[in-house]
Amino acid sequence: MTANVETGAANERWDGGVVDGEWKPRPRGWVIGDLEWLARMSDKARAEAGGTIGEYIYPCPADKRCLGALEIDPEAFQKIAVAAHGDDDLVAAVKAASASIREGRHTFSIANR
């Protein structure tokens, strides 16, 4: 699933949304800027910072794997996510902060556990 494909679910937008009475981040397969997991993880990082994360966890084990591949620590990523003004801004900031992306070493797939 890519960021420009919408199925109409309330959580398929920036910051996630309420589905069945519960806040949810964007779906696991949502890809922005060719970076898997970034949309979901950023929604959770902003929700955790704002105290609205509910039962979700930031950083969860998958977030930690993604952040490890990006070579960005959870606190630094949360600051990036909170400061971003949309997906394009978020992707640009993450690409600038990630040494593994800048150096062409970044590899991450949520399917590869």
N, C-alpha and C positions, 0 to 999 in steps of 0.2 A: 504494500500500500504506500502511496506517495502522498506528500502534503497537498497535492492539488486534486486528489480524488476524495470526494466526500460521499458518504452513504446516508447522511442525515442524522447520525448519532450526535447527541449534545456534546460529547467529549471530543469530537473531531475538530477542535479549534484550539488556538493559543490558550494556554492555562487550563485545558481540559474543560469539564463541564459536569453538570448533575445528570446522572442516569439512574433511574429507579430510586430517586430520593437520596442518592449518595454521590459525592464528588468523585470523579474518576479522571486520571490523566489520559492523554491520548493513547490510542491502542498500541500494543507491543510492536506491530509491524509498520508503524508510521515512520517514514524516512524523510528527513529534511537535509538538504545540502549534501546528499549522498552519504549521510552519516546515520547508521542505524542506532536506534535507542535514544538519540539526542532529544527528540520531541518529548517523549514520555518522561525521560529523566529530568529535563528542564521544567516541565510542569510540576513534577514532584518537588524539585528543589525550591521553586517559588512558593508552592503550597506549604512546605515545611517552614520556610522563612516567615510566611504570613500566618502560621498557626492554623491552617485549614486542611492539612494533609489527611486527617481522619485516620483510618486503619492502614493507609499506605506507609511505606518506609522509604526515607531518603537518608543516606544512600543504602539501597538494598544490595544484595550480592551481585546482581546483574549490573547495577549502576557502578559498583566498585570495579567490575571487570571492564566496563566501558571507559571509566575514568582512568584506569590503569593503562589501557591501550592509548588513550589520549595523552597520558602523562600530565594530568591535571588533578590536583587534590580536591576532595569533595567541597571543602570550604571555598576554595578559589572558584570552582565551577558554580557554586551557589551564588556567589557575588556576580559572576558573569550573567547567569540566568536572570537574576533579579534586575540587573541593570539593562538588560536587552529590551528593545522596544518592538520586538516581533521576531519571526523566524530568520529573516535575512540578517538582521543585526546580530542575533544569537550565533548563527553559523559563522559569520565573519569574525566575531570575537573569539569563538572556540578555535577556529582555524589559526588565528593569530597567536593564541595562547598555547597551542599544542605543538610541542617540538616534534612529536612523531609525525604529525601531518606536514609541518613545514619541511621536514627532512625526508618525506616520502616513505616513512617506515610504518605508518599507521595501518593496522589490520584489526578489524573487529567485526564479528558477526554474532548476533545473539544466538544463532543456531549452533555455533561452535562453543560448546561449554567446556 
